[in-house]
Amino acid sequence: MEKDKNSRDESSSLRNRAEAFINKTSSGVKKVPPQDVKNLVEELQIHQVELEMQNEELRRTQRELQESRDRFSDLYDLAPVGYFTIGYKGLIQEANLTGAAMLGVERGNLINQAFTHFITEGSQDIFYLDRQKLTETRSKQVSELRLKKKDGSEFHAQLECVVVEDDEDNIECFRAAVSDIDDRKQAEEERAKLEEQLKQSQKMESIGTLAGGIAHDFNNILGIILGNAELAMDDVQEWNPARQNLDEVKKACMRAKDVVRQILSFSRKSEIEQKSINIASLVAESLKLSRASIPTSIEIRQNIANDVDDILGDPTQIHQVMINFCTNAAHAMENDGGILEVTLENMKVDEDTASQYPELNPGPHVHLGVSDTGDGIKPEVIGRVFDPYFTTKEVGKGTGMGLAVVHGIIKSHHGSILVESETGKGTTFKILFPAVEKQIPEKPKKLEELPAGQERILFVDDEGAMVNLNQKRLERLGYKVTGETDPSEALELFRSDPIQFDLVITDMTMPRMTGDRLVQEILKIRSDTPVIICTGYSNRISEARAQELGIRKYIEKPIEMENLARSVREVLDEK
């Protein structure tokens, strides 16, 4: 800058001298020494060259400045975020191409439009509050709000806003950088959903752990009840009304066993075996049980056809499906009451019907319909009713797992489920199960028909009542039974005379020594000893693992008399 000033000063001085020189008369010029004229001309020529060089430098600087402006313009327009200059009164003064594209408006048409015109109603307050903070603090404000495009579609946006001040520190305008954060919001929502599912999964894992922990003790209790009921039935004549009551106790024990098995299956602790079942009796029984928990303001109507086909499935899971349907229907009608109607009938699925349900094949099916006259399901959520953890219930009235479980059970039974609903008029669930040939129920075998024997048996269980019960059972079949509640003492008894027992029956879960360890020690003493192991639940033993250890038979508790008798005879006869 100083060099340019000096150059200009010299040029001005030289110009003044030249003008003075030219203004002189010709006679005066003649008096000027030739050397001075020469020097003056040379100086003028030098300065002319310098001026041309300065002009070239100025042109080069102008070109660089234009290139810089072009680069800035490109970066500004093609930036991944939208840039807006907003006047103090809220009107858009300037916008880049990205910002215009975000809002779906030509850039020229954005000028002088109110920025708030593109903010959704629900985000207006956020914008005004943050703008007030910006005005007061003059420091950058970051806001998250929803913007709407010209076509009405909405998206999540992050707004970073700063103020621009004039020389007197007054606010001239606001500059805002707008980022589309729809993908980030979606990722956050997905993460929140996964975190919620993880929490629910951890809860279910806890239930599974708890179920495994209580299964052994609970099945022992059931076994004692079941066994004593069977012994009592053996002592009561068939004409005695008490025998029918004892038979109901036995049925209840077996249902409780299925419930425990279902909990273990749901927590992935065991496998569910499907078999041919009479679904009509299960549905009727489920409705009978549900009646006690459903308000009397709700009428239950059942239309169960005669001679409904059997299906291939698990009784406890079908029972769970019905309980879930009845519970949901009761919640839908708890305020004003209504009608819960259950229909069960055979249905022939033809080619046209099967084409609507890719998971079904043409042929005989069983149709189960459950409808209510409750509030119905809103159209915007009906497509999500089978999603895990989705619920419209208030806190404390459900986990959102019910219909997801129902859907999973029906799919595992190779069935199909549809839901139809109209707000204010109720909901109908339609389920189709593939039918199988109806099974003729076997007549219960009497005690005298059970296989018996005279062999010597060592029975080991840490539960004294279980030992006494099964000792009586086996002795009634003719066996000589020694019972032990301490596995260590049982091992010493066996070691003292290894050939005194023809069979060892042991529980799995016992203090100080588990059943599998006891078996291993016994087989070390006498490798050909027949062994049966009984368990309510243990993660250390399975049927396959039992075979690897040389155990002849694996029985799940609670044990029915028939199962015990036939298992003992089967193992003894293997010798």
C-alpha positions in Angstrom: 0.0 0.0 0.0 2.8 2.4 0.9 4.6 1.6 -2.4 1.5 2.4 -4.4 1.0 5.7 -2.6 4.6 6.7 -3.2 4.2 5.8 -6.9 1.1 7.8 -7.2 2.8 10.8 -5.5 5.7 10.6 -7.9 3.4 10.3 -10.9 1.5 13.4 -9.7 4.7 15.4 -9.3 6.0 14.3 -12.7 2.7 15.2 -14.3 2.8 18.7 -12.7 6.3 19.2 -14.0 5.4 18.1 -17.5 2.4 20.3 -17.6 4.5 23.3 -16.5 7.0 22.4 -19.1 4.5 22.2 -21.9 2.8 25.4 -20.8 5.9 27.3 -21.3 6.3 29.3 -24.5 8.3 28.0 -27.3 10.9 30.5 -26.6 10.9 29.3 -23.0 11.2 25.7 -24.1 14.2 26.7 -26.1 15.8 28.0 -23.0 15.4 24.6 -21.2 18.5 22.6 -21.3 18.2 19.6 -23.7 19.4 17.3 -20.9 16.5 18.2 -18.7 14.0 17.5 -21.6 15.6 14.2 -22.1 15.4 13.3 -18.4 11.8 14.4 -18.2 10.9 12.2 -21.2 12.7 9.2 -19.7 10.9 9.6 -16.5 7.5 9.9 -18.3 8.3 6.7 -20.1 9.3 4.8 -17.0 6.1 5.9 -15.2 4.1 4.9 -18.2 5.5 1.4 -17.9 4.9 1.3 -14.2 1.3 2.3 -14.7 0.8 -0.4 -17.3 2.3 -2.9 -14.8 0.0 -1.6 -12.1 -3.0 -2.0 -14.4 -2.0 -5.5 -15.2 -1.7 -6.3 -11.5 -5.1 -4.8 -10.9 -6.6 -6.9 -13.7 -5.0 -10.0 -12.3 -6.3 -9.2 -8.8 -9.8 -8.6 -10.2 -9.7 -12.0 -12.0 -8.6 -13.8 -8.8 -11.3 -12.0 -6.9 -13.9 -13.1 -9.4 -12.6 -16.7 -9.3 -12.8 -16.6 -5.5 -16.4 -15.2 -5.7 -17.3 -18.0 -8.1 -15.8 -20.7 -5.9 -17.7 -19.2 -2.9 -20.9 -19.1 -4.9 -20.5 -22.8 -5.9 -19.7 -23.8 -2.4 -22.5 -21.8 -1.0 -25.1 -23.1 -3.5 -23.9 -26.7 -3.5 -23.3 -27.0 0.3 -24.9 -30.1 1.9 -26.9 -27.8 4.2 -29.3 -25.0 3.4 -28.2 -21.4 4.0 -30.7 -18.7 4.6 -30.4 -15.0 5.3 -33.5 -13.9 7.2 -34.4 -10.2 7.8 -35.1 -8.9 11.2 -38.8 -9.1 10.4 -38.6 -12.7 9.5 -38.6 -12.5 5.7 -36.1 -14.5 3.6 -33.6 -12.2 1.9 -31.3 -14.8 0.5 -31.1 -18.7 0.1 -28.7 -21.1 -1.5 -29.8 -23.8 -4.0 -29.7 -26.5 -1.3 -32.0 -24.6 1.0 -34.5 -23.9 -1.9 -34.4 -27.6 -2.8 -35.1 -28.6 0.8 -38.2 -26.5 0.8 -39.2 -27.5 -2.7 -39.4 -23.9 -4.0 -37.5 -22.1 -6.7 -34.8 -19.9 -5.2 -36.2 -16.7 -6.7 -39.7 -17.5 -5.3 -38.3 -17.7 -1.8 -37.3 -14.1 -1.5 -39.5 -12.0 0.7 -41.4 -15.1 2.0 -41.8 -15.5 5.7 -39.5 -18.3 7.0 -42.1 -19.3 9.5 -44.4 -20.3 6.5 -42.2 -23.4 6.2 -42.3 -24.3 9.9 -44.9 -26.8 11.0 -47.5 -25.7 13.5 -46.1 -27.9 16.2 -42.6 -26.4 15.9 -43.6 -22.7 15.7 -43.1 -22.1 19.5 -39.7 -23.7 19.4 -38.6 -21.4 16.6 -39.9 -18.2 18.3 -38.4 -19.1 21.7 -35.0 -19.8 20.3 -35.1 -16.7 18.2 -35.9 -14.7 21.3 -32.8 -16.2 23.0 -30.7 -15.4 20.0 -31.8 -11.8 20.0 -31.1 -11.5 23.7 -27.8 -13.3 23.9 -26.4 -12.7 20.4 -24.9 -16.2 20.6 -25.6 -19.1 18.2 -28.8 -21.0 18.9 -29.3 -24.6 17.7 -32.9 -25.8 17.3 -34.5 -29.1 16.2 -37.9 -28.6 14.5 -40.0 -29.9 11.7 -40.2 -28.0 8.4 -42.7 -28.5 5.7 -42.1 -28.3 2.0 -44.2 -26.6 -0.6 -46.0 -29.9 -1.4 -46.9 -30.3 2.3 -44.5 -33.1 3.2 -42.6 -32.7 6.4 -39.0 -33.5 7.6 -36.9 -33.1 10.7 -34.4 -30.3 10.6 -31.6 -28.8 12.7 -31.5 -25.0 12.6 -28.2 -23.2 13.5 -28.8 -19.5 13.7 -26.5 -16.4 14.3 -27.1 -12.7 14.2 -25.5 -10.1 11.8 -25.0 -6.7 13.4 -24.3 -3.3 11.8 -21.7 -0.8 12.9 -23.8 0.4 15.7 -24.4 -3.2 17.0 -28.0 -3.2 15.9 -29.3 -6.6 14.4 -29.5 -6.4 10.6 -30.5 -9.9 9.9 -30.1 -13.6 10.9 -28.1 -16.2 9.1 -29.3 -19.8 9.4 -27.8 -23.1 8.4 -30.5 -25.8 8.0 -29.7 -29.6 8.0 -32.1 -32.4 7.1 -31.8 -34.8 10.0 -34.6 -37.2 9.0 -32.2 -40.1 8.7 -30.6 -39.3 12.0 -34.0 -39.0 13.7 -35.1 -42.3 12.1 -31.8 -43.9 13.4 -32.5 -42.5 16.9 -36.0 -43.8 16.8 -34.8 -47.2 15.7 -32.2 -47.2 18.4 -34.8 -46.3 21.0 -37.0 -49.1 19.7 -34.1 -51.6 19.8 -33.2 -50.4 23.3 -36.8 -51.0 24.4 -36.8 -54.4 22.8 -33.5 -55.1 24.6 -35.1 -54.2 27.9 -38.1 -56.4 27.1 -35.7 -59.2 26.0 -33.8 -58.9 29.3 -37.1 -59.1 31.2 -38.0 -62.2 29.2 -34.6 -63.6 29.9 -35.1 -62.9 33.6 -38.5 -64.7 33.4 -36.7 -67.6 31.7 -34.1 -67.8 34.5 -36.8 -67.5 37.1 -38.9 -70.2 35.4 -35.9 -72.5 35.2 -35.3 -71.9 38.9 -38.8 -72.7 40.1 -39.6 -75.5 37.6 -37.8 -78.2 39.6 -39.5 -77.3 42.9 -42.9 -76.6 41.3 -42.8 -79.9 39.4 -41.9 -81.7 42.6 -45.0 -80.3 44.2 -47.1 -81.2 41.2 -45.6 -84.7 41.3 -46.5 -85.2 44.9 -50.1 -84.0 44.3 -50.4 -86.1 41.1 -48.9 -89.2 42.6 -51.0 -89.1 45.7 -54.1 -88.5 43.7 -53.4 -91.5 41.6 -52.8 -93.6 44.7 -56.0 -92.4 46.1 -57.9 -93.2 42.9 -56.5 -96.7 43.1 -58.1 -97.0 46.6 -61.4 -95.5 45.6 -64.1 -97.5 43.8 -65.1 -96.1 40.4 -68.7 -95.5 41.5 -67.5 -93.2 44.3 -68.0 -89.5 43.6 -64.6 -88.9 45.2 -62.9 -90.7 42.3 -64.2 -88.1 39.8 -62.9 -85.3 42.0 -59.5 -87.0 42.2 -59.5 -87.4 38.4 -60.0 -83.6 38.1 -57.1 -83.1 40.5 -55.0 -85.3 38.2 -56.1 -83.3 35.1 -55.2 -80.0 36.8 -51.8 -81.3 37.7 -51.1 -82.2 34.1 -52.4 -78.8 32.9 -50.0 -77.1 35.4 -47.2 -79.3 34.0 -48.0 -78.0 30.6 -48.0 -74.4 31.9 -44.5 -74.8 33.3 -43.4 -76.4 30.0 -44.9 -73.5 28.1 -43.0 -70.9 30.2 -39.8 -72.8 29.7 -40.5 -73.0 25.9 -41.2 -69.3 25.7 -37.9 -68.5 27.4 -36.2 -70.9 24.9 -35.4 -73.5 27.6 -37.2 -76.4 25.9 -38.8 -77.6 22.7 -42.6 -77.8 22.2 -43.8 -81.0 20.6 -47.0 -80.6 18.5 -49.5 -83.5 18.3 -53.1 -84.0 17.2 -55.4 -82.2 19.6 -59.1 -81.7 19.9 -59.3 -77.9 19.6 -63.0 -77.8 20.3 -62.6 -79.0 23.9 -59.7 -76.6 24.4 -61.7 -73.6 23.2 -64.6 -74.5 25.3 -62.4 -75.0 28.4 -60.6 -71.7 27.8 -63.9 -69.8 27.6 -65.1 -71.4 30.8 -61.9 -70.3 32.6 -62.1 -66.8 31.1 -65.6 -66.3 32.3 -64.4 -65.9 35.9 -62.1 -63.0 35.0 -64.3 -61.2 32.4 -66.9 -58.6 33.8 -70.5 -59.8 33.8 -71.4 -56.8 31.6 -69.7 -58.7 28.8 -71.8 -61.6 27.3 -69.8 -64.6 26.0 -71.4 -66.4 23.0 -69.9 -69.6 21.7 -70.8 -71.2 18.4 -68.8 -74.4 18.4 -69.8 -76.7 15.6 -70.3 -80.4 16.2 -67.5 -82.7 15.1 -64.9 -80.0 14.6 -61.7 -81.5 13.1 -58.5 -81.9 15.1 -55.4 -79.8 14.5 -51.7 -80.4 14.9 -50.5 -78.3 17.8 -49.8 -77.8 21.4 -52.7 -77.6 23.8 -51.1 -75.1 26.2 -50.3 -72.7 23.3 -53.8 -72.9 21.9 -55.1 -72.2 25.5 -52.7 -69.2 25.6 -54.1 -67.9 22.3 -57.6 -68.0 23.6 -56.8 -66.3 26.9 -55.0 -63.5 25.0 -58.0 -63.0 22.7 -60.5 -63.0 25.6 -58.3 -60.6 27.6 -58.0 -58.1 24.7 -61.7 -58.3 24.0 -62.5 -57.6 27.6 -60.2 -54.6 27.7 -61.9 -53.3 24.6 -65.4 -53.5 26.2 -64.6 -52.9 29.9 -66.3 -49.4 29.9 -69.7 -50.1 28.3 -69.8 -53.9 28.2 -70.7 -55.8 25.0 -70.6 -59.2 23.3 -67.6 -61.6 23.0 -68.5 -64.1 20.3 -66.3 -67.2 19.5 -66.9 -69.3 16.4 -65.3 -72.7 15.7 -66.1 -74.6 12.6 -64.6 -76.7 9.8 -63.8 -74.8 6.6 -62.7 -76.0 3.2 -60.0 -73.7 1.8 -60.2 -73.7 -2.0 -57.7 -72.4 -4.6 -59.1 -68.9 -4.6 -59.0 -68.6 -0.8 -55.5 -70.1 -0.6 -54.3 -67.6 -3.1 -55.2 -64.8 -0.7 -53.1 -66.4 2.0 -49.7 -67.5 0.7 -49.0 -69.4 3.9 -52.0 -71.7 3.4 -52.5 -74.7 1.2 -55.9 -75.7 -0.2 -57.6 -78.3 1.8 -59.6 -78.9 5.1 -59.0 -76.3 7.8 -60.5 -75.3 11.1 -61.8 -71.7 11.4 -61.6 -70.0 14.7 -63.3 -66.6 14.9 -63.1 -64.2 17.9 -65.1 -60.9 17.7 -66.0 -58.2 20.1 -68.3 -55.1 20.0 -65.7 -52.8 21.7 -64.0 -49.6 20.6 -62.3 -51.1 17.6 -58.8 -50.5 16.3 -57.8 -47.2 14.6 -56.9 -47.6 10.9 -53.5 -46.0 11.3 -52.4 -48.7 13.9 -54.2 -51.8 12.7 -51.2 -52.8 10.6 -49.0 -52.9 13.7 -51.1 -54.9 16.2 -48.9 -58.0 15.7 -45.7 -56.0 16.2 -43.7 -57.0 19.3 -44.0 -54.4 22.1 -46.6 -52.4 20.3 -49.6 -51.6 22.5 -52.4 -49.0 22.7 -53.0 -49.9 26.4 -52.3 -47.6 29.3 -49.3 -48.2 31.5 -50.0 -51.1 33.8 -52.5 -52.8 31.4 -50.2 -54.8 29.2 -46.7 -55.2 27.8 -47.6 -55.1 24.1 -46.5 -58.7 23.8 -50.0 -60.4 23.7 -50.9 -60.3 20.0 -47.2 -60.7 18.9 -47.1 -64.0 20.9 -50.5 -65.1 19.4 -49.2 -64.4 15.9 -46.0 -66.4 16.6 -48.0 -69.3 17.9 -50.4 -69.4 15.0 -47.5 -69.2 12.5 -45.8 -72.1 14.4 -49.0 -74.1 13.9 -48.8 -73.4 10.1 -51.9 -71.3 10.4 -53.0 -67.8 9.3 -54.5 -64.9 11.1 -56.4 -61.8 9.9 -57.8 -58.9 11.8 -60.8 -56.8 10.7 -61.9 -53.7 12.7 -64.0 -50.6 12.5 -63.6 -47.8 15.0 -66.6 -47.8 17.4 -68.0 -51.1 16.0 -65.6 -53.7 17.3 -62.9 -56.1 16.1 -62.8 -59.6 14.6 -59.9 -62.0 14.5 -60.1 -64.8 11.9 -57.7 -67.8 12.4 -57.3 -70.8 10.1 -55.5 -74.0 11.2 -54.8 -76.9 8.9 -57.0 -79.8 9.9 -55.8 -83.3 10.6 -57.7 -86.6 10.9 -59.7 -86.8 14.1 -58.0 -89.0 16.7 -60.1 -91.5 18.7 -59.2 -90.9 22.3 -57.6 -93.9 24.1 -59.4 -95.3 27.1 -57.4 -94.7 30.3 -55.5 -97.8 31.4 -56.4 -99.3 34.8 -53.6 -99.9 37.3 -53.8 -103.6 37.0 -53.0 -103.2 33.3 -49.6 -101.6 34.1 -46.5 -103.7 33.8 -45.2 -104.9 37.2 -42.1 -106.8 38.5 -40.1 -108.0 41.5 -36.7 -106.4 40.9 -34.8 -104.3 43.5 -34.8 -100.5 42.9 -32.8 -97.7 44.6 -34.8 -94.5 44.4 -32.9 -91.2 45.2 -34.5 -87.8 45.6 -33.8 -85.0 48.1 -37.5 -84.4 48.6 -38.7 -86.9 51.2 -42.3 -86.8 50.1 -41.2 -87.7 46.5 -39.3 -90.7 47.8 -42.2 -91.9 49.9 -44.7 -91.4 47.1 -42.7 -93.3 44.5 -41.7 -96.0 46.9 -45.4 -96.7 47.4 -46.1 -96.6 43.7 -43.4 -99.0 42.8 -44.2 -101.4 45.7 -47.8 -101.6 44.5 -46.3 -102.8 41.2 -44.4 -105.5 43.1 -40.9 -104.0 43.2 -38.7 -104.0 46.2 -37.7 -100.3 46.8 -35.1 -98.6 48.9 -35.5 -94.9 49.2 -32.7 -92.3 49.9 -32.9 -88.5 50.3 -29.1 -88.0 50.5 -27.2 -88.8 47.2 -23.9 -89.3 49.1 -25.5 -91.9 51.4 -27.2 -93.5 48.4 -23.7 -93.8 46.7 -22.2 -95.4 49.8 -25.1 -97.8 50.0 -24.6 -98.8 46.4 -20.8 -99.1 46.8 -21.2 -101.4 49.8 -22.9 -104.0 47.6 -23.1 -103.0 43.8 -25.2 -106.0 42.8 -28.0 -105.5 45.4 -29.9 -103.2 43.1 -31.3 -104.0 39.6 -32.2 -100.4 38.8 -31.3 -96.9 40.1 -33.8 -94.0 39.7 -32.4 -90.6 40.7 -33.5 -87.0 40.7 -31.3 -84.5 38.8 -31.2 -81.4 41.0 -30.0 -82.3 44.5 -27.8 -80.6 47.1 -24.2 -81.6 47.5 -24.3 -84.0 44.5 -26.4 -83.7 41.3 -28.0 -86.6 39.7 -25.6 -86.8 36.7 -22.6 -86.9 39.1 -24.2 -89.6 41.1 -24.8 -91.6 37.9 -21.2 -91.2 36.9 -19.9 -92.5 40.2 -22.3 -95.4 40.1 -21.3 -96.4 36.6 -17.6 -96.3 37.7 -18.5 -98.9 40.3 -20.7 -101.0 38.0 -20.8 -99.9 34.4 -23.8 -102.0 33.4 -26.1 -100.5 36.1 -29.5 -99.5 34.5 -30.3 -95.9 35.5 -33.3 -93.6 35.0 -32.9 -89.9 35.7 -35.9 -87.6 36.6 -35.9 -83.8 36.3 -38.3 -80.9 36.4 -35.8 -78.6 34.7 -32.0 -78.5 34.6 -29.7 -76.7 32.2 -27.1 -79.4 32.9 -29.0 -82.3 31.5 -31.1 -83.2 28.5 -32.2 -86.4 26.9 -29.2 -86.4 24.5 -26.8 -85.6 27.4 -28.3 -88.4 29.4 -27.6 -90.9 26.7 -24.0 -89.7 26.4 -23.6 -90.5 30.2 -25.0 -94.0 29.8 -28.4 -93.2 31.4 -31.0 -95.6 30.0 -34.1 -93.3 30.4 -34.8 -89.6 30.8 -38.2 -88.7 32.4 -39.6 -85.2 33.0 -41.4 -84.4 36.2 -44.2 -84.6 37.3 -44.3 -88.3 36.6 -47.5 -90.1 36.0 -48.0 -93.6 37.3 -48.3 -95.1 33.8 -45.1 -93.4 32.6 -43.2 -94.5 35.6 -44.4 -98.1 35.4 -43.7 -98.5 31.7 -40.3 -96.7 31.9 -39.1 -99.0 34.7 -40.2 -102.1 32.9 -38.7 -100.9 29.6 -35.3 -100.3 31.2 -35.2 -103.5 33.1 -36.2 -105.6 30.1 -33.3 -104.1 28.1 -31.0 -106.3 30.1 
